[in-house]
């Protein structure tokens, strides 16, 4: 049985950058509502700096993927990728004690969820919920398996992968949020 979680007060909508599909998310970020988040993955330094300025101005939550020191430098939260290491994790975790910085983790199954619990991530991005253009041919969880894993995550679960108007409606209402590339700004 899944244990009862505190209500998720973090961003319910997350835009992800993508090296191929959305290498410069600044224009898409400028269209987001305040309180939404942008997850910056592998951005060039000038693009990340511009994105950080947009996030401050528009009251968006900025997350930097895979680099704790870079996240701290921009006053951003940190996103832990599931399939590769994170540089500067310890400095971020120490800095997080003094400042309220968001920590999210990617998960593609039980091992990723266990890692998110161990590191006390605020939320987990559970993917791929549906078939996605970012990873053509990769098996998707589907709404039932996504819900079963999310219910056992031990923290709020955000759906990622193949998210759009039609697929989002197939997820449980209690999902903590939705994360997307194409539906929010990329091809």
Residue, then its C-alpha position, 0 to 999 in steps of 0.5 A: x500500500x502506498x503511504x500518504x504523501x504531503x500535498x505537492x506544492x512544487x511545479x505541476x508543469x515542467x518544460x524540458x530542454x532537449x539537445x536535439x528537439x529543444x536546444x534553446x528553451x528560452x522562447x518556450x519558457x517565456x510563454x510559461x505561467x508563473x510557478x511552472x518549471x524549466x529543466x535545463x539539460x546540457x545547455x550552452x552557458x549563454x543559453x542557461x544564463x539567459x534562461x535563468x534570467x527569464x526564470x527569475x523575471x517570470x517567477x519560474x522554477x529553474x532546475x539544472x540537470x546533472x550538475x549541482x555546482x552549476x545549479x547552485x551558481x544559478x540559484x536553481x534546483x537540481x535534477x538527477x538523471x537516472x542513467x548517468x552520474x551527477x557532478x557536484x551532488x554533495x555541494x548541492x546537498x549541503x547548499x540545499x540545507x541552507x536554501x530551499x532548492x528543489x531536488x528532482x530525480x528521473x526514474x524509469x523503474x523501481x531502481x530509479x525510484x529507490x534512488x530518489x527515496x534514498x537521496x530524499x528527492x522532492x519529486x520524481x520524473x517517472x518516464x516514459x509514460x507513453x511512447x515518445x519522439x525523444x526515444x523512438x521504439x523505447x517501451x513505454x510504461x503506459x498509464x496503468x504501470x505508470x500509476x502503479x510505480x508512481x503510487x509506490x514512489x514514496x514522493x510526488x511523481x511527475x509524468x514524462x514522456x509522450x505527454x500531450x492533451x490526449x495522453x495527459x487525460x489518461x493519467x491519474x488525477x493525483x499525478x503531481x504534474x506533467x513534464x514535456x518537450x514537444x507539447x510545451x515548445x519543441x518539435 
